């Protein structure tokens, strides 16, 4: 939560392009994450894709949650990375 900008500050603001981490990284997150908004199997199919942030919200405690354009599900900050240019 807030790994770069601190709690309750979006690491990836609306309209930012992000890359979803790899399928393998998503599976590891799915296996280890035991709290709110777990990843579902369908989300694993989107590993490696690039998308634009549509919505940002925060779970109690500051965990960042993202909705991405054209990609289903709610995405944790830990499942995304900046697009490398």
Buried (B, 14 or more C-beta within 10 A) or exposed (E): BBEEEEEEEBBBEEEBBBBBBEEEBBBEBBEEBEEEEEBEEEBBEBBEEEBBBEEBEBBEEEBBBBBBEEBEBBBBBBBBBEEEE
